[in-house]
Amino acid sequence: MQELSKFCDIYCHDNHKQWAELLPHIEKWINNTAAIGAGYTPPELMYGVKRPNVFDNIMPKVQGLEQEEDIAAKLEAAYAEMKQKAAARER
């Protein structure tokens, strides 16, 4: 909820009636941002969908560069990353 409040303050400060227009975009930004702790977006870990990339629309595709991880590998990597960060906080 704090993030929603921050985004609304930032983007709707000139016209407070804009929040209803911008809320779907703000929700999309939050849901498609990789979490610092896990390193993946929520849809990547929950549904195994590919992370959206803004550059896909403007840059040509290069064959052979993309290597897609499966959802189990993503979950393991996210767990390891969060465990490592928790251990660092305890020290």
Secondary structure, 3 states (H helix, E strand, C coil): CHHHHHHHHHHCCCCHHHHHHHHHHHHHHHHCCCCCCCCCCHHHHHHCCCCCCHHHHCCCCCCCCCCCCCHHHHHHHHHHHHHHHHHHHHC
